[in-house]
Amino acid sequence: MRLVSLGLLGTIGVLLLAILPAAGAAAPLSGVVTTCSSTWSCQFTFNTSAGTGWAHGVGNAGYGRAGVISLQLPGESKASYNLSYNTWIGSLIGTYTYWTEGQFFGTDVNTGYVVFGNTNTNYTITCHGHSGHGGGCTYTYTTDNGTIVVRFTHAEQTMTSLSCSPTSINVAGKTTCTATVTNLWNSTNYPAGKIHFASSGGGKFSNMGTCTLSSNGTCTFTWHPSDNTCSFSTLSATYGGTAKFYHSSGSTLEGVTGGC
């Protein structure tokens, strides 16, 4: 069973993007909300000396669901569509005024580099036409205030995947695994740097849990489970990134028998 993460975002605001913009990257760009059409869909605008820009975020239509945000920043010739976007209710003011926060992450197609940032909106939901006897409401949304902040890097987006063979072993055996870090913007420009490995059930890695990526962005190692490993162990690979390549991580489940 193979699981892949795009260096992306966790669910419901518990994951913060830790990487800082690379040296020389542009300062953060701020904009303001213009209107929200629902509890998770809002429009934003940017006004700078370079011109105007826009963003449209469609967040989580319910907790645990991923959303997307599209944007075209001032001075850019192309819009970047469907960047990853997660939203959650930060607080409820009164009965129907919501403070909604969001985080986004993806590639700006004008530069090929990762952009990320956050949004917040403060708006009120008003019910019209409720009969008080089980009748439904027609809702309107009043957008009070809110902002969007875009942060820049000089790093291209990556994806880390991890696969092992065999996918199920006896507790006395070992499996051979390959971690691959792929450049999602330019597949011929292979990521460089180190990758770190961990196991939810302990055990021993042949490379002591760290290796340097080869010229084609891969690293191969073996893993031997600890004697008391039961059922499954999650093996994870974390690519820390460099100034040119953004961090990402991936994981896989390895079946283990005979340890219980």
C-alpha positions in Angstrom: 0.0 0.0 0.0 1.6 3.3 -1.1 0.9 6.7 0.3 2.2 9.9 -1.1 2.3 13.5 0.3 2.9 16.5 -1.9 4.6 18.5 0.8 1.5 19.8 1.2 -0.9 20.6 3.7 -2.5 18.8 6.7 -6.2 18.9 7.5 -8.1 21.5 9.4 -5.3 24.0 10.1 -3.0 21.7 12.2 -0.2 21.8 9.6 1.9 25.0 9.4 4.2 25.5 6.4 7.6 25.6 8.1 9.9 26.6 5.3 10.9 30.3 5.0 11.3 32.1 1.7 14.7 31.5 0.2 17.3 34.3 0.4 16.5 37.0 -2.1 12.8 36.0 -2.5 10.3 38.7 -2.7 8.7 40.1 0.4 5.2 38.8 1.2 2.3 40.3 -0.8 -0.9 41.3 1.0 -4.4 41.7 -0.4 -7.9 42.1 1.0 -11.1 40.1 0.7 -13.8 41.6 -1.5 -16.7 39.2 -1.0 -17.6 35.7 0.1 -20.4 33.7 -1.5 -20.5 30.9 1.1 -18.8 29.8 4.2 -15.8 28.5 2.2 -15.7 30.5 -1.1 -14.2 34.0 -1.1 -12.7 36.5 -3.6 -9.6 38.6 -2.8 -7.9 41.5 -4.6 -4.3 42.9 -4.7 -3.5 46.5 -5.4 0.2 47.5 -5.8 2.4 49.8 -7.8 2.8 46.8 -10.2 -0.9 46.7 -10.9 -3.8 44.7 -9.6 -4.3 41.0 -9.0 -6.9 38.6 -7.7 -7.4 35.3 -5.9 -10.4 33.0 -5.6 -10.4 30.5 -2.8 -12.9 27.6 -2.6 -12.0 26.0 0.8 -13.3 23.0 2.7 -17.0 22.3 2.0 -17.0 20.6 5.4 -14.1 19.5 7.7 -11.6 17.1 6.2 -12.2 18.1 2.6 -9.4 19.7 0.6 -10.1 22.9 -1.3 -8.4 24.9 -4.1 -7.3 28.5 -4.6 -6.5 30.2 -7.9 -4.7 33.5 -8.2 -3.0 36.0 -10.6 -0.7 38.4 -8.8 0.0 41.9 -9.9 2.3 42.1 -13.0 1.8 38.5 -13.9 0.6 37.4 -17.4 -0.9 34.1 -16.3 -3.2 32.8 -13.6 -2.1 29.9 -11.4 -5.1 27.5 -10.9 -6.0 25.0 -8.3 -3.3 25.4 -5.6 -4.0 23.3 -2.5 -6.2 25.2 0.0 -7.6 24.3 3.4 -9.9 26.3 5.6 -11.4 26.1 9.0 -13.5 28.1 11.4 -11.1 30.0 13.7 -13.9 31.4 15.9 -17.6 32.1 16.0 -18.5 35.6 17.0 -22.1 35.7 18.3 -24.4 33.3 16.5 -23.8 33.8 12.8 -20.5 35.8 12.4 -17.6 33.5 11.4 -13.9 34.1 11.5 -12.5 31.7 8.9 -8.8 31.0 8.4 -7.1 29.2 5.5 -3.7 28.0 4.2 -2.6 27.4 0.7 0.4 26.0 -1.2 1.4 25.4 -4.8 3.4 26.5 -7.8 3.2 29.9 -9.4 3.2 29.1 -13.2 4.8 32.4 -14.0 8.0 31.6 -12.1 7.9 27.9 -11.5 8.5 28.5 -7.8 6.4 27.5 -4.8 4.2 30.1 -3.2 2.3 29.6 0.0 0.3 31.7 2.5 -2.8 32.2 4.5 -6.2 33.8 4.3 -8.7 35.1 6.9 -12.3 36.4 6.5 -14.8 37.8 8.9 -18.4 37.6 7.6 -21.9 37.3 8.8 -24.6 34.8 7.6 -28.2 36.1 7.6 -31.3 33.9 7.3 -34.2 35.3 5.2 -37.7 33.9 5.0 -37.5 31.4 7.9 -41.1 30.6 8.9 -40.2 29.4 12.4 -42.2 26.1 11.7 -39.5 24.1 10.0 -39.3 26.4 7.0 -36.0 26.8 5.2 -33.7 29.9 5.0 -32.3 31.8 2.1 -28.9 32.9 3.2 -26.9 36.0 2.4 -23.3 36.7 3.4 -22.0 40.0 4.5 -18.2 40.2 4.2 -16.9 42.5 6.9 -13.1 42.3 6.5 -10.3 39.9 5.8 -6.9 39.5 4.2 -4.7 37.2 2.1 -0.9 37.0 2.4 1.2 35.4 -0.3 4.8 34.3 0.5 7.4 33.5 -2.1 10.3 31.0 -2.4 12.9 30.3 -5.1 12.2 26.6 -4.7 10.5 24.2 -7.2 7.8 21.9 -5.9 8.7 18.3 -5.2 6.9 15.1 -4.4 8.4 12.3 -2.3 7.3 8.7 -2.8 8.4 5.5 -1.0 8.0 2.0 -2.2 9.2 -1.3 -0.7 9.6 -4.9 -1.9 8.4 -7.2 -0.6 5.5 -5.3 0.9 5.0 -7.9 3.7 7.8 -9.7 5.6 8.4 -11.9 8.6 9.8 -10.2 11.6 13.1 -11.9 11.0 13.4 -10.7 7.4 14.0 -7.4 5.7 12.6 -5.3 2.8 14.3 -3.2 0.2 12.9 0.3 -0.3 13.4 3.1 -2.7 12.6 6.7 -2.0 12.1 9.0 -5.0 12.0 12.8 -4.9 10.4 14.1 -8.1 10.5 17.7 -9.3 6.8 18.5 -10.1 7.7 21.6 -12.1 10.7 20.4 -14.2 11.0 16.6 -14.2 14.5 16.7 -15.8 15.9 18.9 -13.0 16.4 16.3 -10.3 16.2 17.4 -6.6 19.4 17.2 -4.6 20.0 17.0 -0.9 19.3 14.6 2.0 16.4 12.4 2.8 15.6 11.0 6.3 13.7 7.9 7.2 11.7 6.7 10.1 9.5 3.8 11.2 6.5 3.8 13.4 7.5 0.4 14.8 11.2 1.0 15.2 13.6 -1.4 13.5 16.9 -0.9 11.7 17.7 1.0 8.5 20.8 0.0 6.5 21.7 3.6 5.9 21.2 4.7 9.6 18.0 6.5 8.5 19.7 9.2 6.3 21.0 9.3 2.8 22.0 11.7 0.1 19.9 11.6 -3.1 21.6 10.2 -6.2 21.9 12.2 -9.4 18.4 10.9 -10.4 16.7 11.9 -7.1 16.5 8.4 -5.6 17.9 6.5 -2.6 17.7 2.8 -1.9 18.0 1.1 1.5 16.8 -1.9 3.5 14.7 -2.0 6.7 14.6 -4.8 9.3 11.7 -4.7 11.8 12.2 -4.8 15.5 11.3 -8.2 17.2 8.0 -7.0 18.6 6.6 -5.4 15.5 2.9 -6.4 15.0 0.8 -6.3 11.8 2.1 -3.2 10.1 4.7 -0.5 10.4 4.6 2.9 8.6 7.9 3.7 6.9 8.3 7.4 6.1 10.7 9.4 4.0 11.2 13.1 4.6 13.0 15.3 2.1 14.2 18.4 3.8 14.5 20.5 0.6 17.1 23.0 -0.4 17.1 26.6 -1.6 16.1 25.3 -5.0 13.8 22.4 -4.2 10.9 22.5 -1.7 10.5 20.0 1.0 8.1 17.0 0.8 7.4 13.7 2.4 5.9 10.3 1.6 5.2 7.0 3.4 4.3 3.4 2.9 2.8 0.6 5.0 4.9 -2.5 5.4 3.3 -5.7 6.6 5.1 -7.6 9.4 4.2 -11.1 10.6 5.5 -13.2 13.5 6.2 -10.4 15.9 3.1 -10.7 18.2 
